[in-house]
């Protein structure tokens, strides 16, 4: 990715200057740095964005290849850890092997394979074509890159909490010679999205929601940032393929979640209930074994 030019850096910095502590926070670059990108990047730093996001005194050369819009960016003394599942995906090893064998094994759980998953997601996302899509918990950018290549969206935001996953995403982008004109890499917490309310047309989360520390908080945030008519599409596992085990799982899953940080869903009804509680409607889904892809819409 090319570094932001001086004029672009100044313009973006000016848009958030009143909310920035210049002494504490890091500058991270976003995309090609073309002046035409400035209007697209402003909403990334909307009302919900952390003031830790950008320094108005940003250098011309970037210090990283993604926007770090986490709440704690730039802090030197305070630190905190996330659940085990989240921390696992932040490690260099898991980030490296995720697209080199890890994700492919999901086929044993009923996942139909990357190309088929992408086609299914596109079917749900048709009403949002031409807008902005966030690929939440994008990992190494499997779907983010496909969304860019498809040219269906004016801007694709590859978002993940893992620094190493975003670095892997950047490497694959370089290897595949993908233009970053319509792509932004963002580090953020799924439960505190750094986007203005009603600013996003679509959110996609492939094989991710079971890893989120609080699916309820995350889906509520997704609902907040979606525009009216916006679509949320996600896939995950449903642990109901062995019916006799369901009562045991129902009792044990709070302990599983506390220990591993992973969430266990026992039916599609739970996911529908979650979406409804967060203000999303028109829930629909497709099942294959323990695999589910579902979609819900922000009311117009």
C-alpha positions in Angstrom: 0.0 0.0 0.0 1.2 3.4 -0.8 1.8 5.9 1.9 -0.6 8.8 2.4 0.5 12.0 0.6 1.0 15.2 2.5 -2.2 16.8 1.3 -4.3 13.7 2.1 -2.8 13.3 5.5 -3.4 16.9 6.4 -7.0 16.7 5.1 -7.9 13.6 7.1 -6.1 14.9 10.2 -7.9 18.2 10.0 -11.2 16.3 10.0 -10.5 14.9 13.4 -8.1 17.5 14.9 -10.5 18.8 17.5 -10.7 15.3 19.1 -7.0 14.4 19.1 -4.3 14.3 21.7 -1.3 15.0 19.5 1.2 13.7 22.0 -0.1 10.2 22.5 -1.4 8.6 19.4 0.0 6.9 16.3 -0.6 7.6 12.7 -1.6 4.7 10.6 -2.2 4.9 6.9 -5.2 4.0 4.9 -5.0 3.0 1.3 -3.4 4.7 -1.7 -3.5 8.2 -0.3 -5.3 9.7 -3.3 -7.2 12.9 -2.7 -10.3 11.2 -3.9 -10.1 8.8 -1.0 -10.4 11.6 1.7 -14.2 11.8 1.5 -14.3 8.0 1.9 -12.1 8.0 4.9 -13.8 10.7 6.9 -16.6 8.5 8.0 -14.0 6.0 9.3 -13.4 8.6 12.0 -17.0 9.6 12.6 -18.6 10.3 15.9 -18.0 6.8 17.3 -14.3 6.8 16.5 -11.8 6.8 19.3 -9.8 10.0 19.6 -6.8 7.7 19.7 -7.2 7.1 16.0 -5.1 9.7 14.3 -2.5 12.3 15.1 -3.0 15.6 13.3 0.8 15.9 13.2 1.0 12.8 11.1 4.3 12.1 9.2 4.3 11.5 5.5 5.5 8.0 5.8 3.3 5.5 7.5 4.4 3.4 10.5 1.9 0.6 9.8 -0.2 -0.7 7.0 -3.6 -0.3 8.6 -5.6 2.1 10.6 -5.5 1.1 14.3 -8.8 2.4 15.7 -8.9 0.4 18.9 -9.7 2.3 22.0 -6.3 1.7 23.6 -4.1 2.6 20.6 -1.1 4.6 21.7 -1.3 3.8 25.4 2.2 3.1 26.9 1.3 2.0 30.4 -2.1 0.4 30.4 -2.8 -2.9 28.7 -5.5 -5.6 28.8 -6.0 -9.1 27.4 -8.9 -10.5 25.5 -10.5 -13.9 25.8 -8.3 -16.9 24.8 -9.9 -17.4 21.4 -9.3 -13.7 20.5 -5.7 -13.8 21.7 -5.1 -17.1 19.8 -5.9 -15.4 16.5 -3.5 -12.5 17.3 -0.5 -14.9 17.3 1.8 -14.9 14.3 1.5 -18.7 13.9 -2.3 -18.9 13.7 -2.4 -15.8 11.5 0.1 -17.5 9.2 -1.6 -20.9 9.0 -5.2 -19.6 8.9 -5.4 -19.4 5.1 -2.8 -22.2 4.7 -4.9 -25.1 6.0 -6.9 -23.9 9.1 -9.9 -22.4 7.3 -10.0 -25.1 4.7 -10.7 -27.7 7.4 -14.1 -26.0 8.1 -15.5 -28.1 5.2 -15.7 -31.0 7.7 -18.3 -28.9 9.6 -20.5 -28.4 6.6 -18.9 -25.2 5.2 -19.3 -25.4 1.4 -15.9 -23.9 0.5 -14.7 -20.4 -0.1 -16.1 -19.8 -3.6 -19.5 -21.2 -2.8 -19.7 -19.3 0.5 -18.8 -16.1 -1.4 -21.6 -16.7 -4.0 -24.1 -17.3 -1.2 -23.1 -14.1 0.6 -23.4 -12.1 -2.6 -27.0 -13.3 -3.0 -27.9 -11.9 0.4 -25.9 -8.7 -0.2 -27.4 -7.8 -3.6 -29.4 -4.8 -2.2 -26.2 -3.2 -1.0 -24.1 -3.4 -4.1 -22.3 -0.1 -4.9 -22.0 1.0 -1.3 -19.5 0.4 1.5 -19.0 -3.1 3.0 -17.1 -4.0 6.2 -15.7 -7.5 6.2 -15.7 -8.0 10.0 -13.2 -10.3 11.6 -11.7 -10.6 8.1 -8.7 -12.7 9.2 -6.2 -12.8 6.4 -8.6 -11.2 4.1 -10.1 -14.2 2.3 -13.4 -12.5 1.6 -12.1 -9.0 1.7 -10.0 -9.7 -1.4 -12.9 -11.4 -3.2 -15.1 -8.4 -2.5 -12.4 -6.0 -3.9 -11.9 -8.2 -7.0 -15.6 -8.4 -7.6 -15.8 -4.6 -7.9 -19.2 -4.7 -6.4 -18.5 -2.1 -3.7 -17.1 1.4 -3.8 -15.1 0.7 -0.6 -14.2 -2.6 1.2 -13.1 -2.3 4.8 -11.1 -5.3 6.0 -11.5 -5.2 9.8 -9.9 -7.4 12.4 -8.7 -7.1 16.0 -5.6 -9.2 15.2 -2.6 -7.2 14.0 -0.9 -10.2 12.6 -4.0 -11.2 10.6 -4.0 -7.7 9.0 -0.3 -8.1 8.2 -1.1 -11.4 6.5 -3.9 -9.7 4.6 -1.5 -7.1 3.4 0.9 -9.7 2.2 -1.7 -11.5 0.2 -2.9 -8.2 -1.3 0.7 -7.6 -2.5 1.1 -11.2 -3.8 -2.2 -11.0 -5.8 -1.4 -7.5 -7.0 -4.7 -6.2 -5.8 -5.3 -2.5 -6.0 -6.0 -0.7 -2.7 -8.0 2.1 -4.3 -11.2 0.5 -2.9 -9.7 -1.2 0.1 -9.0 -0.1 3.7 -7.4 -2.3 6.4 -8.6 -1.4 9.9 -7.8 -2.8 13.3 -10.8 -2.4 15.6 -12.9 -4.1 18.3 -16.0 -5.7 16.9 -17.9 -4.5 20.0 -16.9 -0.9 19.5 -16.8 -0.2 15.8 -15.1 3.1 14.8 -17.7 4.2 12.3 -20.4 6.8 12.5 -24.0 5.6 13.0 -25.9 4.7 9.8 -22.7 5.0 7.6 -22.2 1.4 6.3 -24.2 -0.4 3.7 -23.2 -4.0 4.5 -21.4 -6.0 7.1 -20.0 -9.5 6.4 -18.6 -11.8 9.0 -17.5 -15.2 7.8 -16.9 -17.9 10.4 -16.5 -15.3 13.1 -19.4 -14.7 15.4 -18.6 -17.7 17.5 -15.2 -16.2 18.3 -16.6 -12.8 19.4 -16.3 -12.1 23.2 -19.9 -10.8 23.2 -22.0 -11.5 20.1 -24.8 -9.4 21.5 -22.6 -6.3 21.9 -21.1 -6.9 18.4 -24.4 -7.3 16.6 -25.8 -4.3 18.4 -22.8 -2.3 17.1 -23.3 -3.7 13.6 -26.9 -2.6 13.7 -25.9 0.8 14.8 -23.5 1.4 12.0 -25.7 0.0 9.2 -27.7 2.4 7.1 -31.5 1.8 6.9 -31.8 -1.1 4.5 -28.3 -2.3 5.2 -27.6 -6.0 5.4 -25.6 -8.1 7.9 -24.5 -11.5 6.6 -22.6 -14.0 8.7 -21.7 -17.7 8.9 -20.9 -19.9 11.9 -21.5 -23.3 13.4 -24.7 -24.7 15.0 -24.0 -27.5 17.5 -27.3 -29.4 17.0 -26.1 -32.2 14.7 -26.2 -34.7 17.6 -29.6 -33.9 19.3 -29.0 -36.0 22.4 -26.0 -33.9 23.2 -27.9 -30.6 23.2 -29.1 -30.7 26.8 -25.5 -31.3 27.9 -24.2 -28.5 25.7 -26.8 -26.2 27.1 -25.6 -26.8 30.6 -21.9 -26.7 29.7 -21.6 -23.9 27.2 -21.3 -21.1 29.8 -18.2 -22.8 31.1 -16.9 -23.5 27.6 -17.3 -19.8 26.8 -15.6 -18.7 30.0 -12.6 -21.0 29.4 -12.1 -20.7 25.7 -13.8 -17.5 24.8 -15.8 -19.3 22.1 -19.6 -19.2 21.8 -21.7 -22.2 21.2 -25.0 -21.8 19.3 -27.6 -24.6 19.6 -30.1 -23.5 17.0 -30.7 -20.9 14.3 -33.5 -19.6 16.5 -30.9 -18.2 18.9 -29.3 -16.3 16.1 -32.6 -14.9 14.9 -33.5 -13.9 18.5 -30.1 -12.1 18.7 -30.6 -10.2 15.5 -34.2 -9.2 16.5 -33.0 -8.0 19.9 -30.4 -5.8 18.2 -32.9 -4.2 15.8 -32.4 -6.3 12.7 -35.3 -7.9 10.8 -36.1 -10.3 7.9 -33.8 -13.0 9.3 -33.1 -15.7 6.8 -30.6 -18.6 6.7 -29.2 -21.6 4.9 -28.0 -24.8 6.7 -25.7 -27.6 5.8 -24.8 -29.9 8.7 -23.5 -27.7 11.5 -22.8 -24.8 9.0 -25.2 -21.9 8.8 -25.1 -18.7 6.8 -27.7 -16.1 7.9 -28.7 -12.6 7.0 -30.7 -9.8 8.6 -31.6 -6.3 7.6 -31.7 -2.9 9.2 -35.2 -1.6 8.9 -35.7 1.2 6.3 
